[in-house]
Amino acid sequence: MATNYKESLSRIQPHTWKIAFIFAFLALLVDGADLMLLSYSLNSIKADFGLSSVQAGMLGSFTLAGMAVGGIFGGWACDKFGRVRIVVISILIFSLLTCGLGFTQSFLQFGILRFFASLGLGSLYIACNTLMAEYVPTRYRTTVLGTLQAGWTVGYIVATLLAGWIIPDHGWRMLFYVAIIPVIIAVLMHIFVPEPQAWQQARLQQPVAAQNSKKTSAFKLIFQDKQNRNMFILWALTAGFLQFGYYGVNNWMPSYLESELGMKFKEMTAYMVGTYTAMILGKVLAGMMADKLGRRFTYAFGAIGTAIFLPLIVFYNSPSNILYLLVTFGFLYGIPYGVNATYMTESFATAIRGTAIGGAYNVGRLGAALAPATIGFLASGGSIGLGFVVMGAAYLICGVIPALFIKEKLYDPQKS
C-alpha cells in the first residue's frame, strides 16, 4: 500500500492542480445542474403526480436530507479512502440515480430515489472543496476556490437552459434522462487526477502511527478537543442557517416567478439566467475579496447583504425593476458560498478536515432540509414571498455567527 502511495505522489507535478481544478469545476457544474433539475420540473411533477404544495416542497426536503447524510459520510470517506476516489464515486451515484427519476410513477418512488441520488450530491461538494483546498497555495486559495464555487452556478445556468429547451416540448422526464452524461467525467477524473500530497503523506504515516499508539477516530479527535469541538458547533450552526436560506430560495424561486409574478416559463428561465450569471460574478469576486480583505469580513458582508435584499424582492418588485433586483440579489447571494469552502477548510487540521467539514456542513444541512417544505407550507396558507422573508432572517443569523465567533486561517491545508 505504501508503494502505491509513493507512486501516486510521483504523479503530482506543478501543473497537476490545474488539471484537478478542471475536473473539480466540471464535477460541481454537474452537481449544481442536477440540483436545479428538480426546481425547474417541480410545477410539472406537481401537476403530473397531483401533489399539494407541501408534498412538492417535501421533494426538495428529501433532496437536502440525502445531501446531508451523503455529506457527513462523504467527509469521513474522504479522510479514509481519498478525495479523488470519493468525487468519482459521488458522480456515479447521483448521475445514475437521477437518470432513474425519469422512470418514476409516483410521489413515493420519486422521493425515495431522489433521497438516494442526493447522497452523491452531498458528498461531492465536500470532496471537491477538500481536494482543491489541499492542492492550491494559501496566497490565492480563496480566489481559486471561489471560482470553483462558480462551477456550481454555471451548472444552474446549464440546467436553466436545458429546462427551457426540453420541458416545454419534451416534458420533465427527458430532463432527468440527460443526467447520465456526467459518468464520462467520473471515468476520466479517475484516470488523470492523483490524490493531493497532504492526504497521501498522511496515509503513508498511518502505519507508523498505528504501531506506536492505538488509532483514534477523526470523530473522537473532533469532540475530545475543545477548540475542534467549538469550531465544529459554530460551523454547524452557520451552515444550517446558510443552507436554510440558500436552498429554500433556490428551490422555490422559479415557482415564485411563475406563479406569483405571472411570468411565462421561458421568460422565467431567462430571468434566472441573469440571476445566476450575477451569482457567478459574486462568487469569483468574493474569492478575490477574501484573499485581500479576509474570509470573515467577506462572508459576513455577503450573508447580511442577502438578508437585507430578500425582503426588497418580495415587497418592492415591479415588472420594470424585477430584473435589476434579481441580478443584485444573485450577486450578493453568491458571496458566502464563494468564501465558505476556504473559510471552513482552514478551520480544521488535515487529519480531521474531511470528517469535520463534512460533519459540520451537513449537520447544518439536516436543519436546512426543512426549508423547502417550510416555504411550501407558507405558500399553501399565504405566499411563497412570505417564505422568502423567513429565509432572509436565516441569512442574517448565518452572517452574524462567523462575524462574531469564527476566526480565519487557523490551519494551512497544504501543510497541516
C-alpha positions in Angstrom: 0.0 0.0 0.0 2.8 2.4 0.9 4.4 1.7 -2.5 1.2 2.7 -4.2 1.1 6.0 -2.4 4.7 6.7 -3.3 4.0 6.0 -7.0 1.0 8.3 -6.8 3.0 11.1 -5.2 5.4 10.9 -8.1 2.5 11.8 -10.5 1.9 15.1 -8.8 3.6 17.9 -10.9 3.4 21.7 -10.6 0.6 21.9 -13.1 -1.4 19.0 -11.6 -3.6 21.3 -9.5 -4.8 22.9 -12.7 -6.0 19.5 -14.1 -7.6 18.8 -10.7 -9.3 22.2 -10.8 -10.8 21.5 -14.3 -12.3 18.2 -13.2 -13.5 19.6 -9.8 -15.1 22.5 -11.6 -16.9 20.2 -14.0 -17.9 18.0 -11.1 -19.5 20.9 -9.2 -21.1 22.1 -12.5 -23.0 18.8 -12.9 -23.7 18.8 -9.2 -25.3 22.3 -9.5 -27.2 21.3 -12.7 -28.5 18.1 -11.1 -29.7 20.1 -8.1 -31.7 22.5 -10.2 -33.4 19.9 -12.4 -35.9 19.4 -9.6 -36.6 23.2 -9.2 -37.4 23.6 -12.9 -39.5 20.5 -13.1 -41.3 21.0 -9.8 -44.5 22.5 -11.3 -44.7 19.8 -14.0 -44.1 17.0 -11.4 -46.7 18.6 -9.1 -49.3 18.5 -11.9 -48.3 15.0 -13.2 -48.4 13.3 -9.8 -51.2 15.5 -8.3 -49.1 16.9 -5.5 -50.0 19.5 -2.9 -47.6 22.4 -2.3 -46.4 20.7 0.9 -45.7 17.5 -0.9 -43.9 19.4 -3.7 -41.8 21.1 -1.0 -41.0 17.8 0.6 -39.3 16.6 -2.6 -36.8 19.4 -2.0 -36.5 18.4 1.6 -35.8 14.8 0.6 -33.0 16.1 -1.6 -31.4 18.1 1.3 -31.8 15.2 3.7 -30.0 12.9 1.3 -27.3 15.5 0.7 -26.8 15.9 4.4 -26.4 12.2 5.0 -24.1 11.9 1.9 -22.0 14.8 3.0 -21.5 13.5 6.6 -20.4 10.1 5.4 -18.7 11.6 2.3 -16.4 13.7 4.5 -15.5 10.7 6.6 -14.9 8.7 3.4 -12.6 11.4 2.0 -10.3 11.0 5.0 -10.5 7.2 4.9 -10.4 6.5 1.1 -9.2 9.6 -0.6 -10.6 12.9 -2.0 -10.5 11.9 -5.7 -12.0 8.5 -5.2 -15.0 9.9 -3.4 -15.5 12.6 -6.1 -15.6 9.8 -8.7 -18.0 7.6 -6.7 -20.3 10.5 -5.8 -20.7 11.5 -9.5 -21.5 7.9 -10.4 -24.2 7.7 -7.6 -26.1 10.8 -8.4 -25.7 10.6 -12.2 -27.2 7.0 -12.5 -29.9 7.5 -9.9 -31.0 10.9 -11.2 -31.4 9.4 -14.6 -33.7 6.9 -13.0 -36.0 9.6 -11.7 -37.3 9.9 -15.3 -38.8 6.4 -14.9 -40.7 7.0 -11.6 -44.5 6.9 -11.5 -45.4 8.3 -8.1 -44.5 10.7 -5.3 -43.2 7.9 -3.1 -41.0 6.4 -5.9 -39.6 9.9 -6.8 -39.0 10.9 -3.2 -37.1 7.7 -2.3 -34.9 7.7 -5.4 -34.2 11.4 -5.0 -33.0 10.8 -1.5 -30.5 8.1 -2.6 -29.4 10.1 -5.6 -28.7 13.1 -3.3 -26.3 11.1 -1.2 -23.8 11.6 -4.1 -24.7 15.3 -4.4 -23.9 15.9 -0.8 -20.6 14.0 -0.7 -19.4 15.6 -3.9 -19.4 19.1 -2.6 -17.3 18.2 0.4 -14.9 16.1 -1.6 -14.3 18.7 -4.3 -13.6 21.5 -1.9 -11.3 19.5 0.3 -9.4 18.2 -2.7 -8.8 21.7 -4.1 -8.0 23.3 -0.7 -5.2 20.8 -0.4 -3.9 21.4 -3.9 -3.9 25.3 -4.0 -1.4 27.5 -2.2 -2.7 29.8 0.6 -1.9 33.1 -1.2 -4.6 32.6 -3.8 -6.6 29.7 -2.3 -9.9 31.7 -1.8 -9.7 33.1 -5.4 -9.4 29.6 -6.8 -12.0 28.1 -4.5 -14.3 31.0 -5.1 -14.0 30.4 -8.8 -14.6 26.7 -8.2 -17.9 27.5 -6.5 -18.9 29.3 -9.7 -18.9 25.9 -11.3 -22.0 25.1 -9.2 -23.7 28.3 -10.6 -22.6 27.5 -14.2 -24.4 24.2 -13.6 -27.5 26.2 -12.6 -27.4 28.1 -15.9 -26.9 24.8 -17.8 -29.9 23.4 -16.0 -31.9 26.5 -16.7 -31.2 26.5 -20.4 -31.9 22.7 -20.6 -35.2 23.1 -18.8 -36.2 26.0 -21.1 -35.4 23.9 -24.1 -36.6 20.4 -23.0 -39.6 20.8 -20.7 -42.0 22.8 -22.9 -41.5 20.3 -25.9 -40.4 17.0 -24.3 -41.6 17.1 -20.7 -39.9 16.8 -17.4 -38.8 13.2 -17.7 -36.5 13.9 -20.6 -34.7 16.5 -18.4 -33.7 13.8 -15.9 -32.5 11.3 -18.6 -29.7 13.6 -19.6 -28.2 13.2 -16.1 -26.4 10.1 -17.3 -23.8 12.1 -19.2 -21.5 13.0 -16.2 -20.5 9.4 -15.9 -17.9 10.3 -18.5 -16.4 12.9 -16.2 -16.1 10.4 -13.4 -14.2 7.9 -15.5 -11.7 10.5 -16.9 -11.1 12.0 -13.4 -10.3 8.6 -12.0 -7.6 8.2 -14.7 -6.0 11.6 -14.7 -6.1 13.1 -11.2 -4.0 11.7 -8.3 -4.8 12.3 -4.6 -3.3 15.5 -3.1 0.1 15.3 -1.5 -1.1 16.2 2.0 -3.6 13.3 2.1 -1.1 10.8 0.6 1.6 11.7 3.1 -0.9 11.4 6.0 -1.7 7.9 4.7 2.0 7.0 4.5 2.4 8.0 8.1 -0.6 6.0 9.4 1.2 2.6 9.6 3.9 4.0 11.7 1.5 5.8 14.0 -0.6 2.6 14.3 2.4 0.7 15.6 3.1 3.3 18.3 -0.4 4.0 19.5 -4.0 2.9 19.4 -5.7 4.6 16.5 -8.1 7.4 17.4 -11.0 8.1 15.0 -11.5 11.5 13.5 -14.8 12.0 15.3 -13.1 11.4 18.6 -10.3 13.9 17.7 -13.0 16.5 16.9 -15.1 16.1 20.1 -12.3 15.4 22.6 -10.5 18.7 21.8 -12.3 21.8 23.0 -11.1 24.0 20.1 -12.1 21.4 17.4 -15.5 20.8 19.2 -16.3 24.5 19.4 -15.3 25.2 15.8 -17.5 22.2 14.7 -20.5 23.5 16.5 -20.1 27.1 15.2 -19.8 25.9 11.7 -22.7 23.5 12.0 -24.9 26.4 13.1 -23.6 28.8 10.4 -24.0 26.1 7.7 -27.5 25.3 8.9 -28.8 28.9 8.6 -26.9 29.5 5.4 -28.4 26.4 3.7 -31.8 27.0 5.2 -31.9 30.3 3.4 -30.0 29.2 0.3 -31.9 26.1 -0.6 -35.3 27.4 0.4 -34.9 30.3 -2.0 -33.2 28.1 -4.7 -35.9 25.5 -4.6 -38.8 27.9 -4.9 -37.6 31.0 -6.8 -38.6 29.6 -10.3 -42.1 28.7 -9.0 -42.3 32.2 -7.3 -41.6 34.0 -10.6 -44.1 31.8 -12.5 -47.0 31.6 -10.0 -46.8 34.9 -8.1 -45.3 37.2 -10.6 -47.1 35.7 -13.6 -44.0 35.0 -15.8 -44.2 32.5 -18.6 -41.8 29.5 -18.3 -39.3 30.7 -20.9 -39.4 34.2 -19.6 -38.7 32.9 -16.1 -35.7 30.9 -17.2 -34.2 34.0 -18.9 -34.5 35.9 -15.7 -33.0 33.1 -13.8 -30.0 33.0 -16.2 -29.4 36.7 -15.4 -29.6 36.0 -11.6 -27.1 33.1 -11.9 -24.7 35.0 -14.1 -24.5 37.7 -11.4 -24.1 34.9 -8.8 -21.0 33.6 -10.7 -19.5 37.1 -10.6 -20.3 37.3 -6.9 -18.5 34.1 -6.1 -15.4 34.9 -8.2 -15.1 38.4 -6.8 -15.8 37.1 -3.3 -12.8 34.8 -3.6 -10.6 37.7 -4.6 -12.0 40.0 -2.0 -11.5 37.3 0.7 -7.8 37.0 -0.2 -7.4 40.8 0.1 -9.8 41.7 3.0 -10.2 38.5 4.8 -12.6 35.5 4.9 -14.6 36.6 7.9 -15.5 40.1 6.6 -16.4 38.9 3.1 -18.6 36.1 4.3 -20.5 38.3 6.8 -20.9 41.1 4.2 -22.5 38.7 1.6 -24.8 36.9 4.1 -26.1 40.1 5.8 -26.4 41.8 2.4 -28.5 38.9 1.2 -30.7 39.1 4.3 -31.4 42.8 3.6 -32.1 42.2 -0.1 -34.6 39.3 0.1 -37.5 41.4 1.6 -36.8 44.1 -1.1 -37.6 41.5 -3.8 -40.8 40.5 -2.1 -42.2 43.9 -1.2 -40.8 46.3 -3.8 -40.8 44.2 -7.1 -42.4 45.5 -10.3 -42.3 44.5 -13.9 -39.8 47.3 -14.6 -37.4 46.6 -11.7 -37.6 42.8 -11.1 -34.6 42.0 -13.3 -32.4 44.5 -11.6 -33.5 43.2 -8.2 -32.8 39.6 -9.2 -29.4 40.4 -10.6 -28.3 42.4 -7.5 -29.7 39.6 -5.3 -27.8 37.0 -7.3 -24.5 38.8 -6.8 -25.0 39.0 -3.0 -26.4 35.5 -2.8 -23.2 34.1 -4.3 -20.7 35.8 -1.9 -21.0 33.5 1.1 -20.5 30.4 -1.0 -17.5 32.0 -2.7 -15.8 32.1 0.7 -17.4 29.2 2.5 -15.1 26.4 1.3 -11.8 28.1 2.1 -13.0 29.5 5.4 -14.1 26.1 6.6 -11.2 24.1 5.3 -8.8 26.4 7.1 -10.6 25.9 10.4 -9.5 22.2 10.8 -6.3 20.1 10.6 -5.6 17.6 7.8 -6.3 14.5 9.9 -9.8 15.6 10.6 -10.6 18.0 7.8 -12.8 15.9 5.7 -14.7 14.5 8.6 -15.1 17.9 10.3 -16.2 19.8 7.3 -18.5 17.0 6.1 -20.0 16.7 9.5 -20.5 20.4 10.4 -21.7 21.4 6.9 -24.1 18.5 6.7 -25.4 18.5 10.2 -26.4 22.1 9.2 -27.9 20.7 6.0 -30.2 18.4 8.0 -31.7 21.6 9.6 -31.8 23.2 6.1 -33.8 20.2 4.8 -36.8 21.8 6.5 -36.6 24.9 4.3 -38.3 23.8 1.0 -41.2 22.2 3.0 -41.4 25.3 5.2 -41.9 27.5 2.1 -44.4 25.0 0.7 -46.4 25.2 3.9 -46.3 29.0 3.9 -47.3 29.0 0.3 -50.3 26.9 0.9 -51.6 29.4 3.6 -50.1 32.6 2.3 -47.5 33.1 -0.3 -44.0 31.9 -1.4 -42.8 35.5 -0.8 -43.6 35.2 2.9 -41.3 32.2 3.0 -38.6 34.3 1.4 -38.8 36.8 4.3 -38.2 33.9 6.7 -35.2 32.8 4.6 -33.8 36.4 4.9 -33.8 36.1 8.7 -31.8 32.8 8.4 -29.2 34.7 6.2 -28.9 37.4 8.9 -28.1 34.8 11.6 -25.6 33.0 9.3 -23.7 36.2 8.8 -23.6 37.3 12.4 -22.2 34.0 13.8 -18.9 34.0 11.9 -18.6 37.8 12.2 -18.5 37.4 16.0 -17.1 34.0 16.7 -15.2 32.2 13.8 -11.5 33.2 13.4 -9.9 32.7 9.9 -6.7 31.0 8.7 -6.3 28.7 11.7 -4.6 26.0 9.5 -2.9 25.8 6.1 -4.4 22.9 4.2 -1.2 22.3 2.3 0.9 21.9 5.5 -1.3 20.9 8.5 
